[in-house]
Amino acid sequence: MPGLKATGLALLAVSALAVSGCNRENPPSTNTQGPPDSAPQPVPTPTGTTGSQLDNAPAGSAAAPASSVAVSTSAANPSDLTLADQNFLTGAATAGLLEVAAARAAAQKATHAGVKAYAGMLLKDHTATNAELRALAAKKQLDLPAEIGAGQAPTLAALTNASGAAFDRMFVQTVVSAHRSDIALFEQAARDARDADVRAFAGKALPKLREHLSAALKLPGASEVGTNAPAGSERKGP
């Protein structure tokens, strides 16, 4: 009997040692009060990066910061036109605004019958061309200036302050110079514009601009304007 009792005590001791070893090898389980200090903490997802972006990232690569992933959709100008085409339409708009304003003033203030009649024709034609230009710019999502540029303001102011024969002469000189510049601008756009609609608009306007220049050169005072016309400005075709 004493031998059996000693054997039983030895078995109990071995069992206790085995249980103690298991407890040291396995970490304590998570309870309802939260993970113990030894439990691994969750890795936070980088701010601004979606789950799909993380899923599609190459293995082992770090997620890009939000500022480099996000692409801004706002732009100062949403037009898809090239800068050269945009500059042409803007330049044509400011030129047209000056010519309409000058023609409107001449229709009221000109003393020479031929100058007054010319001003009426110019006002009608350029108003129509300006409307086509603005419709084209709206289609291309390009904002055009609504007022003449600062560089043109002195010319218009001088016309406004002139009167009589001096006004007629100044108006004729203004429209001759303006149309020579217009023709050079429109010829280049009709030839080089990347957008087909812009090229078509420039080509369509050229014959009328050449008619305006030809008529203006027959008015009093036109001979006082320099004769260095742009190349091709006297051609009849586009």
PARO-234779 format. One record per residue (C-alpha): residue in one letter; x, y, z. Coordinates in steps of 0.2 Angstrom, whole numbers, plus 2048, in hexadecimal, padded with zeros to 3 digits. Each point is the difference from the previous one (the first is absolute). Last residue first. Layout:
zagu:px:py:pz
a:X:Y:Z
...
// end
This chain:
zagu:px:py:pz
p:7D6:99A:615
g:7FF:807:7EE
k:800:813:7FC
r:812:803:804
e:804:812:806
s:805:7FB:812
g:80C:7F2:7F9
a:80F:807:809
p:7FC:80C:80D
a:7FE:812:7FA
n:80E:80C:802
t:7F7:80E:7F7
g:800:80C:80F
v:7F0:80A:803
e:7FF:811:7F8
s:7F8:7FA:7F0
a:7F1:7FA:80A
g:7FC:812:804
p:7F1:801:7F5
l:7F8:7EF:7FC
k:806:7F4:7F3
l:80B:7F6:80B
a:7F1:7FC:80B
a:7F7:7F7:7F2
s:80F:7F5:7FD
l:802:7FD:813
h:7EE:7FB:802
e:800:7F5:7F1
r:810:7F7:807
l:7F7:7FD:811
k:7F1:7F9:7F7
p:80A:7F4:7F6
l:80A:7FB:810
a:7F1:7FB:80B
k:7FC:7EF:7F9
g:812:7FB:801
a:801:805:812
f:7F0:7F7:805
a:806:7F0:7F6
r:811:800:809
v:7F8:801:811
d:7F3:7F3:7FC
a:80F:7F4:7FA
d:80A:803:810
r:812:800:7FE
a:801:811:7F9
d:80E:802:7F3
r:7FA:806:7EF
a:7EF:808:804
a:808:806:811
q:80E:809:7F7
e:7F5:808:7F3
f:7F5:806:80E
l:80E:809:809
a:807:808:7F1
i:7EF:805:7FA
d:7FC:808:811
s:810:80A:801
r:7FC:808:7EF
h:7EF:802:805
a:805:80A:810
s:80C:80B:7F6
v:7F2:805:7F3
v:7F3:801:80E
t:80A:80C:80A
q:806:80B:7F1
v:7EE:802:7FB
f:7FA:805:811
m:80E:80C:802
r:7FC:809:7F0
d:7ED:800:803
f:803:807:812
a:80C:80E:7FA
a:7F3:804:7F2
g:7F3:804:80E
s:803:7FA:812
a:80D:7F8:80B
n:7FE:7FC:812
t:7F7:7EF:7FD
l:80D:7FB:7F3
a:80E:804:80C
a:7F8:7F6:80E
l:7FE:7F1:7F4
t:812:800:7FC
p:805:803:812
a:7F6:7F0:805
q:808:7F4:7F4
g:80F:7FC:80B
a:7F5:7FD:80F
g:7F6:7F3:7F7
i:7EE:803:7F9
e:7F2:7F9:80B
a:7F7:7EF:801
p:80F:7F5:7FF
l:7FD:7EE:7FA
d:7FD:7F1:80B
l:805:7F0:7F7
q:7F5:7F0:802
k:803:7FB:7EE
k:7ED:802:7FC
a:800:811:809
a:80F:805:7F6
l:7F7:7FC:7F0
a:7F0:809:805
r:80B:80F:805
l:808:800:7EF
e:7F0:7FF:7F7
a:7F9:80F:809
n:810:80A:7FD
t:7FE:7FC:7EE
a:7EE:807:7FF
t:805:810:80A
h:80F:802:7F5
d:7F5:800:7F0
k:7F3:80C:806
l:80B:80C:808
l:80C:800:7F1
m:7F2:803:7F4
g:7FA:80F:80A
a:811:807:802
y:803:7FF:7EE
a:7F0:80A:7FD
k:806:80D:80C
v:811:801:7F8
g:7F9:802:7EF
a:7F4:80E:806
h:80E:80A:808
t:7FB:808:811
a:803:7F0:80B
k:7F9:802:811
q:7F1:7F4:802
a:805:7F2:7F5
a:812:803:804
a:7FD:7FD:813
r:7F8:7EF:7FC
a:80E:7FC:7F4
a:80D:803:80D
a:7F7:7F6:80D
v:7FD:7F2:7F3
e:812:800:7FB
l:807:800:812
l:7F5:7F1:805
g:805:7F7:7F0
a:812:802:804
t:7FE:7FA:812
a:7F6:7F0:7FA
a:80D:7FC:7F2
g:80E:801:80D
t:7F6:7F4:80C
l:7FC:7F4:7F2
f:812:800:7FA
n:807:7FE:811
q:7F5:7F1:803
d:806:7F8:7F0
a:812:803:805
l:7FD:7F9:811
t:7F9:7F0:7F9
l:7ED:7FE:802
d:7FA:7F3:80D
s:7F7:80E:809
p:7FE:7FE:813
n:809:810:805
a:805:803:812
a:7FF:7EE:803
s:7F7:7F5:80D
t:800:7ED:7FF
s:80E:7FE:80C
v:808:7EF:801
a:801:7F7:810
v:80E:7F3:802
s:80F:80B:803
s:7F7:80B:80E
a:7F9:7F0:808
p:811:7F9:803
a:805:7F1:7F6
a:7FE:7EF:808
a:811:7F7:803
s:805:7F2:7F5
g:803:7EE:806
a:7F4:7F8:7F4
p:7FB:80D:7F3
a:7F1:80B:804
n:7EF:7FA:7F9
d:7F9:7FB:811
l:806:810:808
q:7F8:80A:7F3
s:7F0:7F6:801
g:800:803:813
t:800:813:7FE
t:80F:80B:803
g:7FC:811:808
t:807:7FD:811
p:80B:7F0:801
t:7F7:7F1:806
p:805:7FD:813
v:809:7F0:804
p:7F6:7F6:80E
q:80A:7FD:810
p:807:7EF:804
a:7FB:7F9:811
s:80D:801:80E
d:7F8:80E:809
p:7F0:7F7:802
p:7F2:802:7F3
g:7F0:807:806
q:7F3:7FE:80E
t:7F7:7F1:7F8
n:810:7F5:801
t:80E:7FD:7F4
s:809:7F0:803
p:80F:7FE:80B
p:810:7FC:7F6
n:804:7ED:7FE
e:811:7FA:805
r:800:804:813
n:7EF:7F9:803
c:805:7F0:7F7
g:80F:7FE:80C
s:7F5:802:810
v:7F5:7F3:7FA
a:80E:7F4:7FE
l:808:804:811
a:7EF:7FC:808
s:7FE:7F0:7F7
v:811:7FA:806
a:7FD:805:812
l:7EF:7F6:800
l:809:7F1:7F9
a:80D:800:80D
l:7F3:801:80E
g:7F7:7F1:7F9
t:810:7F6:800
a:804:804:812
k:7EE:7FB:805
l:803:7EF:7F7
g:810:7FD:809
p:7F8:804:811
m:7F3:7F3:7FC
// end
